[in-house]
Amino acid sequence: MGESARYPAGGLHTFAVRVLERAGARPEDARLVADGLVAADLRGVHTHGVLRLGIYVTRLEHGSFRSDATLAVVQDRGPVVLVDAGHGLGIAMAMRAMDLAIERARRHGVGVVGVRRSSHCGMLAHLAMRAVIDRMIGVALSNADAQVAPWGARARFLGTNPLAIAVPAGAEPPLVLDMATSVVPHSRIQAAAAKGERIPVGWALDAEGRPTESPQDALRGALLTFGGAKGSGLSLMIDVLAGLLTGALPGSEITPLYERLDAHQGLGHVLAALSVDAFGPAEAFAARVDDLIRQVRALPPSEGSLRPFVPGEIEHLRAEEYARHGIPLPPQVRDEIERLAGALDVAPPAPSA
């Protein structure tokens, strides 16, 4: 297949569901996970798309992702709920937790759900954007396994610890911030190493704590947070909120996704929904968000920029284009699809015509 091969989102979704079911996932869990993976590919976040199917299948087969897990309420205080994911498929469990947060926000104006004993939960924007459907603001936090050195340290201790915030608009697309607290994800370093490329200084440290341009040395060292002490502080606070507060493992004790495949990961998440109506008419708020977006977009561009973009706008435009014309998948993703199709005897998705 050529570099320009594109795949319809529906075909990718059907393939992902069948692969997960063949690996032992329940139909509803498979659907929720497929929703999250394809949403990531539509937005161009291929590191969190169907590329992850293989490791999910492997962990299902090893039992470290429990196919029989249910989301169990540990403590219920009305607008604040603590749940246990039972080491199930993280995307499915986190989505159920977000739905619970939305349901509580309808009643109380705000809903906050802490999740313990979970696993990799995919692209956080997908979770936060669930609240936008109900004209609410969605917030998603997750900790992760230690790949990042805190500010001033050289040893791995923090995860990439992402956060996402989605804000409903009116005629404009929603505002969607989705970011890791590291400068780049670990997969960017791995990709550079596989291609024999150098990495920019400021992405990572080597094992001796020195800035490095070598991805091989970076893989033996640690990633860096964005913004120095600011990013490091934010990452640590996400670990406190998603890990310590929920009773999940801190990043330093989480099992890496691709290591110790028979061991549970033990991640924690915080999913929150904030009802706009609790503060005033949702229509008026949406109009103000639209106005804000248009003001930013109308600002004069900086040198070399086409124009200013608000958070999530580029991904939204990409998703619209990919939904119409198919998702152009990187060769690594296409190889993984073919491998899984053969291993599980599932028909691979057909490229777009």
SULWOMO-V105656 format. One line per field, one symbol per residue. phi: phi as a letter, one per 30 degrees, with the letter a starting at -180 (. if undefined). burial: # if it has 16 or more other ideal C-beta (glycine too) atoms within 10 Angstrom, else .. A space follows every 50 residues. Layout:
phi = ???
burial = ???
This chain:
phi = .ddcecbdeddddddddddddddjddedddddddedddeddddicddccd edeeddddddddidcddcdbdcdcabcidbbcbcdiiddedddddddddd dddddddcjbbbbcbchcbeciddeddddeddechcccbbbbcaddbbdd eicccdbcddhdbbbbbdccdddddbcbbdcddbdeddddddddcicdcd djdacddcicebccddddddcadcddihddddddddddddddcdddiddd edcddeecbhdccddidbbbcbbbddedcleddddedddeddeddddddd dddicdadbdeiddddddddddddcjcdcdedddddddddeddchcdddd ddd
burial = ......###.################..###################### ####.#####...####.#.#.......###################### ##.##...########################.#.############### #....###############.###############.##.###.....#. ..####.....####.###.######....##.###.##.###..##### #..####...#..#############.....#..##..#...#....... ........#####.##..#..#...####...##.##..##....#.##. ##.
